[in-house]
Amino acid sequence: MFGRKAAEKLDNTAAALHRVGGKAGDAVANAVIAPVRNQINTGCTRCANGKCRKHG
Ligand SMILES: [Zn+2]
């Protein structure tokens, strides 16, 4: 149902929320994005792109 493209969008959205909202943004991401993201069986796309701050 969801593929890598969707995962990429979700990861980027979560990162944007964090950038804009900080902890509140993270809370929104965890509530809204994480449940969907967890259904996609693919690694963090931002790590793959080398621009992830969450996982170093
Ligand atoms: Zn990552």
N, CA, C, O and the ligand as a Tripos MOL2 file, in Angstrom:
@<TRIPOS>MOLECULE
protein
  225   223    57     0     0
PROTEIN
NO_CHARGES

@<TRIPOS>ATOM
      1 N           0.8370   -1.2060    0.0000 N.3       1 MET1
      2 CA          0.0000    0.0000    0.0000 C.3       1 MET1
      3 C           0.8690    1.2520    0.0000 C.2       1 MET1
      4 O           0.6760    2.1640   -0.8030 O.2       1 MET1
      5 N           1.8250    1.2730    0.9140 N.am      2 PHE2
      6 CA          2.7430    2.4030    0.9360 C.3       2 PHE2
      7 C           4.1220    1.9440    0.4990 C.2       2 PHE2
      8 O           4.5310    0.8200    0.7890 O.2       2 PHE2
      9 N           4.8170    2.7920   -0.1810 N.am      3 GLY3
     10 CA          6.1580    2.4450   -0.6380 C.3       3 GLY3
     11 C           7.1950    3.4020   -0.0940 C.2       3 GLY3
     12 O           6.9470    4.1930    0.8160 O.2       3 GLY3
     13 N           8.3460    3.2960   -0.6830 N.am      4 ARG4
     14 CA          9.4720    4.0970   -0.2170 C.3       4 ARG4
     15 C           9.2260    5.5890   -0.4010 C.2       4 ARG4
     16 O           9.6580    6.4070    0.4110 O.2       4 ARG4
     17 N           8.5230    5.9320   -1.4820 N.am      5 LYS5
     18 CA          8.2100    7.3420   -1.7400 C.3       5 LYS5
     19 C           7.3630    7.9190   -0.6190 C.2       5 LYS5
     20 O           7.6010    9.0330   -0.1520 O.2       5 LYS5
     21 N           6.3760    7.1500   -0.1940 N.am      6 ALA6
     22 CA          5.5110    7.6010    0.8940 C.3       6 ALA6
     23 C           6.3190    7.7340    2.1740 C.2       6 ALA6
     24 O           6.1480    8.6890    2.9330 O.2       6 ALA6
     25 N           7.1960    6.7760    2.4060 N.am      7 ALA7
     26 CA          8.0360    6.8240    3.6090 C.3       7 ALA7
     27 C           8.8930    8.0790    3.5900 C.2       7 ALA7
     28 O           9.0680    8.7460    4.6100 O.2       7 ALA7
     29 N           9.4180    8.3860    2.4310 N.am      8 GLU8
     30 CA         10.2680    9.5630    2.2910 C.3       8 GLU8
     31 C           9.4790   10.8240    2.6270 C.2       8 GLU8
     32 O           9.9670   11.7050    3.3350 O.2       8 GLU8
     33 N           8.2650   10.8990    2.1150 N.am      9 LYS9
     34 CA          7.4220   12.0660    2.3840 C.3       9 LYS9
     35 C           7.1440   12.2000    3.8720 C.2       9 LYS9
     36 O           7.2310   13.2890    4.4400 O.2       9 LYS9
     37 N           6.8080   11.0730    4.4950 N.am     10 LEU10
     38 CA          6.4930   11.0910    5.9240 C.3      10 LEU10
     39 C           7.7160   11.4890    6.7400 C.2      10 LEU10
     40 O           7.6130   12.2770    7.6800 O.2      10 LEU10
     41 N           8.8630   10.9450    6.3800 N.am     11 ASP11
     42 CA         10.0880   11.2800    7.1090 C.3      11 ASP11
     43 C          10.3960   12.7730    6.9720 C.2      11 ASP11
     44 O          10.7810   13.4330    7.9370 O.2      11 ASP11
     45 N          10.2210   13.2780    5.7770 N.am     12 ASN12
     46 CA         10.4920   14.6960    5.5590 C.3      12 ASN12
     47 C           9.4840   15.5760    6.2920 C.2      12 ASN12
     48 O           9.8310   16.6320    6.8210 O.2      12 ASN12
     49 N           8.2470   15.1300    6.3150 N.am     13 THR13
     50 CA          7.2220   15.8850    7.0250 C.3      13 THR13
     51 C           7.5210   15.9130    8.5190 C.2      13 THR13
     52 O           7.3970   16.9520    9.1660 O.2      13 THR13
     53 N           7.9110   14.7720    9.0560 N.am     14 ALA14
     54 CA          8.2480   14.6950   10.4770 C.3      14 ALA14
     55 C           9.4170   15.6190   10.7920 C.2      14 ALA14
     56 O           9.4240   16.2930   11.8220 O.2      14 ALA14
     57 N          10.3930   15.6470    9.9140 N.am     15 ALA15
     58 CA         11.5540   16.5080   10.1200 C.3      15 ALA15
     59 C          11.1510   17.9760   10.0590 C.2      15 ALA15
     60 O          11.6390   18.7960   10.8380 O.2      15 ALA15
     61 N          10.2580   18.3000    9.1270 N.am     16 ALA16
     62 CA          9.7960   19.6830    9.0070 C.3      16 ALA16
     63 C           9.0230   20.0970   10.2530 C.2      16 ALA16
     64 O           9.1680   21.2180   10.7420 O.2      16 ALA16
     65 N           8.2080   19.1910   10.7580 N.am     17 LEU17
     66 CA          7.4460   19.4860   11.9780 C.3      17 LEU17
     67 C           8.3930   19.7540   13.1370 C.2      17 LEU17
     68 O           8.1780   20.6630   13.9390 O.2      17 LEU17
     69 N           9.4380   18.9520   13.2100 N.am     18 HIS18
     70 CA         10.4120   19.1450   14.2820 C.3      18 HIS18
     71 C          11.1090   20.5020   14.1490 C.2      18 HIS18
     72 O          11.3630   21.1940   15.1350 O.2      18 HIS18
     73 N          11.4050   20.8550   12.9110 N.am     19 ARG19
     74 CA         12.1050   22.1150   12.6590 C.3      19 ARG19
     75 C          11.2170   23.2940   13.0470 C.2      19 ARG19
     76 O          11.6820   24.2660   13.6430 O.2      19 ARG19
     77 N           9.9370   23.1960   12.7010 N.am     20 VAL20
     78 CA          9.0220   24.3100   12.9410 C.3      20 VAL20
     79 C           8.5160   24.3130   14.3830 C.2      20 VAL20
     80 O           8.4480   25.3590   15.0290 O.2      20 VAL20
     81 N           8.1590   23.1150   14.8810 N.am     21 GLY21
     82 CA          7.4620   23.0580   16.1610 C.3      21 GLY21
     83 C           8.2690   22.5200   17.3160 C.2      21 GLY21
     84 O           7.7770   22.5010   18.4440 O.2      21 GLY21
     85 N           9.5020   22.0790   17.0750 N.am     22 GLY22
     86 CA         10.2950   21.5250   18.1550 C.3      22 GLY22
     87 C           9.6040   20.3500   18.8130 C.2      22 GLY22
     88 O           9.1570   19.4230   18.1370 O.2      22 GLY22
     89 N           9.5160   20.3890   20.1360 N.am     23 LYS23
     90 CA          8.9060   19.2600   20.8620 C.3      23 LYS23
     91 C           7.4420   19.0880   20.4990 C.2      23 LYS23
     92 O           6.9510   17.9640   20.3850 O.2      23 LYS23
     93 N           6.7400   20.2100   20.3160 N.am     24 ALA24
     94 CA          5.3330   20.1260   19.9300 C.3      24 ALA24
     95 C           5.1990   19.4960   18.5450 C.2      24 ALA24
     96 O           4.2910   18.7060   18.2870 O.2      24 ALA24
     97 N           6.1170   19.8610   17.6730 N.am     25 GLY25
     98 CA          6.1150   19.2730   16.3380 C.3      25 GLY25
     99 C           6.3740   17.7840   16.4020 C.2      25 GLY25
    100 O           5.7510   17.0050   15.6800 O.2      25 GLY25
    101 N           7.2910   17.3870   17.2640 N.am     26 ASP26
    102 CA          7.5700   15.9660   17.4550 C.3      26 ASP26
    103 C           6.3280   15.2320   17.9530 C.2      26 ASP26
    104 O           6.0370   14.1130   17.5300 O.2      26 ASP26
    105 N           5.6020   15.8880   18.8620 N.am     27 ALA27
    106 CA          4.3940   15.2600   19.4150 C.3      27 ALA27
    107 C           3.3780   15.0170   18.3160 C.2      27 ALA27
    108 O           2.7510   13.9590   18.2600 O.2      27 ALA27
    109 N           3.2180   16.0050   17.4420 N.am     28 VAL28
    110 CA          2.2870   15.8500   16.3230 C.3      28 VAL28
    111 C           2.7690   14.7300   15.4130 C.2      28 VAL28
    112 O           1.9830   13.8870   14.9800 O.2      28 VAL28
    113 N           4.0580   14.7280   15.1290 N.am     29 ALA29
    114 CA          4.6160   13.7020   14.2490 C.3      29 ALA29
    115 C           4.4020   12.3140   14.8400 C.2      29 ALA29
    116 O           4.0460   11.3720   14.1320 O.2      29 ALA29
    117 N           4.6250   12.2000   16.1450 N.am     30 ASN30
    118 CA          4.4630   10.9010   16.7960 C.3      30 ASN30
    119 C           3.0130   10.4380   16.7870 C.2      30 ASN30
    120 O           2.7290    9.2460   16.6670 O.2      30 ASN30
    121 N           2.0930   11.4050   16.9150 N.am     31 ALA31
    122 CA          0.6780   11.0520   16.9800 C.3      31 ALA31
    123 C           0.1060   10.7620   15.6030 C.2      31 ALA31
    124 O          -0.7010    9.8470   15.4400 O.2      31 ALA31
    125 N           0.5230   11.5410   14.6130 N.am     32 VAL32
    126 CA         -0.1300   11.4790   13.3030 C.3      32 VAL32
    127 C           0.6930   10.6800   12.2970 C.2      32 VAL32
    128 O           0.1500    9.8820   11.5340 O.2      32 VAL32
    129 N           1.9860   10.8990   12.3030 N.am     33 ILE33
    130 CA          2.8190   10.3190   11.2520 C.3      33 ILE33
    131 C           3.3350    8.9350   11.6050 C.2      33 ILE33
    132 O           3.3330    8.0270   10.7740 O.2      33 ILE33
    133 N           3.7830    8.7820   12.8630 N.am     34 ALA34
    134 CA          4.4210    7.5270   13.2580 C.3      34 ALA34
    135 C           3.5660    6.2840   12.9980 C.2      34 ALA34
    136 O           4.0870    5.2900   12.4910 O.2      34 ALA34
    137 N           2.2590    6.3070   13.3330 N.am     35 PRO35
    138 CA          1.4530    5.1000   13.0970 C.3      35 PRO35
    139 C           1.4410    4.6770   11.6340 C.2      35 PRO35
    140 O           1.4480    3.4850   11.3270 O.2      35 PRO35
    141 N           1.4240    5.6530   10.7370 N.am     36 VAL36
    142 CA          1.4400    5.3410    9.3030 C.3      36 VAL36
    143 C           2.8330    4.8900    8.8860 C.2      36 VAL36
    144 O           3.0170    3.9220    8.1490 O.2      36 VAL36
    145 N           3.7950    5.6360    9.3910 N.am     37 ARG37
    146 CA          5.1840    5.3640    9.0210 C.3      37 ARG37
    147 C           5.6050    3.9520    9.4430 C.2      37 ARG37
    148 O           6.3630    3.2810    8.7430 O.2      37 ARG37
    149 N           5.1010    3.5200   10.5920 N.am     38 ASN38
    150 CA          5.4770    2.2110   11.1120 C.3      38 ASN38
    151 C           4.9300    1.0690   10.2620 C.2      38 ASN38
    152 O           5.3780   -0.0710   10.3770 O.2      38 ASN38
    153 N           3.9680    1.3830    9.4190 N.am     39 GLN39
    154 CA          3.4110    0.3470    8.5570 C.3      39 GLN39
    155 C           4.2520    0.1590    7.3060 C.2      39 GLN39
    156 O           4.0730   -0.8070    6.5640 O.2      39 GLN39
    157 N           5.1510    1.0700    7.0830 N.am     40 ILE40
    158 CA          6.0000    0.9720    5.8940 C.3      40 ILE40
    159 C           7.2970    0.2970    6.2960 C.2      40 ILE40
    160 O           8.0510    0.7930    7.1330 O.2      40 ILE40
    161 N           7.5300   -0.8320    5.6850 N.am     41 ASN41
    162 CA          8.6750   -1.6340    6.0690 C.3      41 ASN41
    163 C           9.9230   -1.1880    5.3070 C.2      41 ASN41
    164 O          10.4570   -1.9080    4.4630 O.2      41 ASN41
    165 N          10.3590    0.0080    5.6320 N.am     42 THR42
    166 CA         11.5820    0.5010    5.0120 C.3      42 THR42
    167 C          12.3210    1.3740    6.0130 C.2      42 THR42
    168 O          11.7120    2.0370    6.8530 O.2      42 THR42
    169 N          13.6390    1.3630    5.9080 N.am     43 GLY43
    170 CA         14.4360    2.1200    6.8630 C.3      43 GLY43
    171 C          14.2300    3.6110    6.7110 C.2      43 GLY43
    172 O          13.6030    4.0750    5.7590 O.2      43 GLY43
    173 N          14.7640    4.3500    7.6600 N.am     44 CYS44
    174 CA         14.6600    5.8010    7.6330 C.3      44 CYS44
    175 C          15.2590    6.3370    6.3320 C.2      44 CYS44
    176 O          16.4420    6.1440    6.0520 O.2      44 CYS44
    177 N          14.4280    7.0060    5.5520 N.am     45 THR45
    178 CA         14.8970    7.4770    4.2500 C.3      45 THR45
    179 C          15.8420    8.6600    4.3910 C.2      45 THR45
    180 O          16.6530    8.9270    3.5040 O.2      45 THR45
    181 N          15.7340    9.3580    5.4930 N.am     46 ARG46
    182 CA         16.6310   10.4990    5.6910 C.3      46 ARG46
    183 C          18.0290   10.0170    6.0660 C.2      46 ARG46
    184 O          19.0280   10.6340    5.6960 O.2      46 ARG46
    185 N          18.0890    8.9180    6.7960 N.am     47 CYS47
    186 CA         19.3930    8.2960    7.0460 C.3      47 CYS47
    187 C          20.0210    7.8740    5.7150 C.2      47 CYS47
    188 O          21.2090    8.0810    5.4690 O.2      47 CYS47
    189 N          19.1890    7.2810    4.8740 N.am     48 ALA48
    190 CA         19.6780    6.8160    3.5770 C.3      48 ALA48
    191 C          20.1990    7.9760    2.7470 C.2      48 ALA48
    192 O          21.1360    7.8240    1.9630 O.2      48 ALA48
    193 N          19.5810    9.1360    2.9270 N.am     49 ASN49
    194 CA         20.0010   10.3100    2.1740 C.3      49 ASN49
    195 C          21.1140   11.0810    2.8760 C.2      49 ASN49
    196 O          21.6320   12.0660    2.3480 O.2      49 ASN49
    197 N          21.4700   10.6240    4.0610 N.am     50 GLY50
    198 CA         22.5460   11.2650    4.7980 C.3      50 GLY50
    199 C          22.1820   12.5990    5.4010 C.2      50 GLY50
    200 O          23.0630   13.3940    5.7260 O.2      50 GLY50
    201 N          20.8860   12.8600    5.5560 N.am     51 LYS51
    202 CA         20.5040   14.1420    6.1390 C.3      51 LYS51
    203 C          19.5930   13.9720    7.3390 C.2      51 LYS51
    204 O          18.7740   14.8390    7.6420 O.2      51 LYS51
    205 N          19.7460   12.8400    8.0230 N.am     52 CYS52
    206 CA         18.9340   12.5910    9.2100 C.3      52 CYS52
    207 C          19.6320   13.1510   10.4410 C.2      52 CYS52
    208 O          20.8190   12.9130   10.6650 O.2      52 CYS52
    209 N          18.8790   13.8930   11.2250 N.am     53 ARG53
    210 CA         19.4500   14.4220   12.4720 C.3      53 ARG53
    211 C          18.9820   13.5960   13.6570 C.2      53 ARG53
    212 O          19.5580   13.6550   14.7440 O.2      53 ARG53
    213 N          17.9370   12.8330   13.4300 N.am     54 LYS54
    214 CA         17.3440   12.0680   14.5120 C.3      54 LYS54
    215 C          18.2300   10.8700   14.8670 C.2      54 LYS54
    216 O          18.4100   10.5470   16.0410 O.2      54 LYS54
    217 N          18.7680   10.2320   13.8630 N.am     55 HIS55
    218 CA         19.5570    9.0200   14.0860 C.3      55 HIS55
    219 C          21.0440    9.2600   13.8890 C.2      55 HIS55
    220 O          21.8290    8.3140   13.8290 O.2      55 HIS55
    221 N          21.4270   10.5090   13.7900 N.am     56 GLY56
    222 CA         22.8410   10.8000   13.5930 C.3      56 GLY56
    223 C          23.2400   10.5880   12.1830 C.2      56 GLY56
    224 O          24.4040   10.7860   11.8340 O.2      56 GLY56
    225 ZN         17.1060    8.4930   10.3980 Zn       57 ZN57
@<TRIPOS>BOND
     1     1     2 1
     2     2     3 1
     3     3     4 2
     4     3     5 am
     5     5     6 1
     6     6     7 1
     7     7     8 2
     8     7     9 am
     9     9    10 1
    10    10    11 1
    11    11    12 2
    12    11    13 am
    13    13    14 1
    14    14    15 1
    15    15    16 2
    16    15    17 am
    17    17    18 1
    18    18    19 1
    19    19    20 2
    20    19    21 am
    21    21    22 1
    22    22    23 1
    23    23    24 2
    24    23    25 am
    25    25    26 1
    26    26    27 1
    27    27    28 2
    28    27    29 am
    29    29    30 1
    30    30    31 1
    31    31    32 2
    32    31    33 am
    33    33    34 1
    34    34    35 1
    35    35    36 2
    36    35    37 am
    37    37    38 1
    38    38    39 1
    39    39    40 2
    40    39    41 am
    41    41    42 1
    42    42    43 1
    43    43    44 2
    44    43    45 am
    45    45    46 1
    46    46    47 1
    47    47    48 2
    48    47    49 am
    49    49    50 1
    50    50    51 1
    51    51    52 2
    52    51    53 am
    53    53    54 1
    54    54    55 1
    55    55    56 2
    56    55    57 am
    57    57    58 1
    58    58    59 1
    59    59    60 2
    60    59    61 am
    61    61    62 1
    62    62    63 1
    63    63    64 2
    64    63    65 am
    65    65    66 1
    66    66    67 1
    67    67    68 2
    68    67    69 am
    69    69    70 1
    70    70    71 1
    71    71    72 2
    72    71    73 am
    73    73    74 1
    74    74    75 1
    75    75    76 2
    76    75    77 am
    77    77    78 1
    78    78    79 1
    79    79    80 2
    80    79    81 am
    81    81    82 1
    82    82    83 1
    83    83    84 2
    84    83    85 am
    85    85    86 1
    86    86    87 1
    87    87    88 2
    88    87    89 am
    89    89    90 1
    90    90    91 1
    91    91    92 2
    92    91    93 am
    93    93    94 1
    94    94    95 1
    95    95    96 2
    96    95    97 am
    97    97    98 1
    98    98    99 1
    99    99   100 2
   100    99   101 am
   101   101   102 1
   102   102   103 1
   103   103   104 2
   104   103   105 am
   105   105   106 1
   106   106   107 1
   107   107   108 2
   108   107   109 am
   109   109   110 1
   110   110   111 1
   111   111   112 2
   112   111   113 am
   113   113   114 1
   114   114   115 1
   115   115   116 2
   116   115   117 am
   117   117   118 1
   118   118   119 1
   119   119   120 2
   120   119   121 am
   121   121   122 1
   122   122   123 1
   123   123   124 2
   124   123   125 am
   125   125   126 1
   126   126   127 1
   127   127   128 2
   128   127   129 am
   129   129   130 1
   130   130   131 1
   131   131   132 2
   132   131   133 am
   133   133   134 1
   134   134   135 1
   135   135   136 2
   136   135   137 am
   137   137   138 1
   138   138   139 1
   139   139   140 2
   140   139   141 am
   141   141   142 1
   142   142   143 1
   143   143   144 2
   144   143   145 am
   145   145   146 1
   146   146   147 1
   147   147   148 2
   148   147   149 am
   149   149   150 1
   150   150   151 1
   151   151   152 2
   152   151   153 am
   153   153   154 1
   154   154   155 1
   155   155   156 2
   156   155   157 am
   157   157   158 1
   158   158   159 1
   159   159   160 2
   160   159   161 am
   161   161   162 1
   162   162   163 1
   163   163   164 2
   164   163   165 am
   165   165   166 1
   166   166   167 1
   167   167   168 2
   168   167   169 am
   169   169   170 1
   170   170   171 1
   171   171   172 2
   172   171   173 am
   173   173   174 1
   174   174   175 1
   175   175   176 2
   176   175   177 am
   177   177   178 1
   178   178   179 1
   179   179   180 2
   180   179   181 am
   181   181   182 1
   182   182   183 1
   183   183   184 2
   184   183   185 am
   185   185   186 1
   186   186   187 1
   187   187   188 2
   188   187   189 am
   189   189   190 1
   190   190   191 1
   191   191   192 2
   192   191   193 am
   193   193   194 1
   194   194   195 1
   195   195   196 2
   196   195   197 am
   197   197   198 1
   198   198   199 1
   199   199   200 2
   200   199   201 am
   201   201   202 1
   202   202   203 1
   203   203   204 2
   204   203   205 am
   205   205   206 1
   206   206   207 1
   207   207   208 2
   208   207   209 am
   209   209   210 1
   210   210   211 1
   211   211   212 2
   212   211   213 am
   213   213   214 1
   214   214   215 1
   215   215   216 2
   216   215   217 am
   217   217   218 1
   218   218   219 1
   219   219   220 2
   220   219   221 am
   221   221   222 1
   222   222   223 1
   223   223   224 2
@<TRIPOS>SUBSTRUCTURE
     1 MET1         2 RESIDUE 1 A MET
     2 PHE2         6 RESIDUE 1 A PHE
     3 GLY3        10 RESIDUE 1 A GLY
     4 ARG4        14 RESIDUE 1 A ARG
     5 LYS5        18 RESIDUE 1 A LYS
     6 ALA6        22 RESIDUE 1 A ALA
     7 ALA7        26 RESIDUE 1 A ALA
     8 GLU8        30 RESIDUE 1 A GLU
     9 LYS9        34 RESIDUE 1 A LYS
    10 LEU10       38 RESIDUE 1 A LEU
    11 ASP11       42 RESIDUE 1 A ASP
    12 ASN12       46 RESIDUE 1 A ASN
    13 THR13       50 RESIDUE 1 A THR
    14 ALA14       54 RESIDUE 1 A ALA
    15 ALA15       58 RESIDUE 1 A ALA
    16 ALA16       62 RESIDUE 1 A ALA
    17 LEU17       66 RESIDUE 1 A LEU
    18 HIS18       70 RESIDUE 1 A HIS
    19 ARG19       74 RESIDUE 1 A ARG
    20 VAL20       78 RESIDUE 1 A VAL
    21 GLY21       82 RESIDUE 1 A GLY
    22 GLY22       86 RESIDUE 1 A GLY
    23 LYS23       90 RESIDUE 1 A LYS
    24 ALA24       94 RESIDUE 1 A ALA
    25 GLY25       98 RESIDUE 1 A GLY
    26 ASP26      102 RESIDUE 1 A ASP
    27 ALA27      106 RESIDUE 1 A ALA
    28 VAL28      110 RESIDUE 1 A VAL
    29 ALA29      114 RESIDUE 1 A ALA
    30 ASN30      118 RESIDUE 1 A ASN
    31 ALA31      122 RESIDUE 1 A ALA
    32 VAL32      126 RESIDUE 1 A VAL
    33 ILE33      130 RESIDUE 1 A ILE
    34 ALA34      134 RESIDUE 1 A ALA
    35 PRO35      138 RESIDUE 1 A PRO
    36 VAL36      142 RESIDUE 1 A VAL
    37 ARG37      146 RESIDUE 1 A ARG
    38 ASN38      150 RESIDUE 1 A ASN
    39 GLN39      154 RESIDUE 1 A GLN
    40 ILE40      158 RESIDUE 1 A ILE
    41 ASN41      162 RESIDUE 1 A ASN
    42 THR42      166 RESIDUE 1 A THR
    43 GLY43      170 RESIDUE 1 A GLY
    44 CYS44      174 RESIDUE 1 A CYS
    45 THR45      178 RESIDUE 1 A THR
    46 ARG46      182 RESIDUE 1 A ARG
    47 CYS47      186 RESIDUE 1 A CYS
    48 ALA48      190 RESIDUE 1 A ALA
    49 ASN49      194 RESIDUE 1 A ASN
    50 GLY50      198 RESIDUE 1 A GLY
    51 LYS51      202 RESIDUE 1 A LYS
    52 CYS52      206 RESIDUE 1 A CYS
    53 ARG53      210 RESIDUE 1 A ARG
    54 LYS54      214 RESIDUE 1 A LYS
    55 HIS55      218 RESIDUE 1 A HIS
    56 GLY56      222 RESIDUE 1 A GLY
    57 ZN57       225 GROUP 0 **** ****
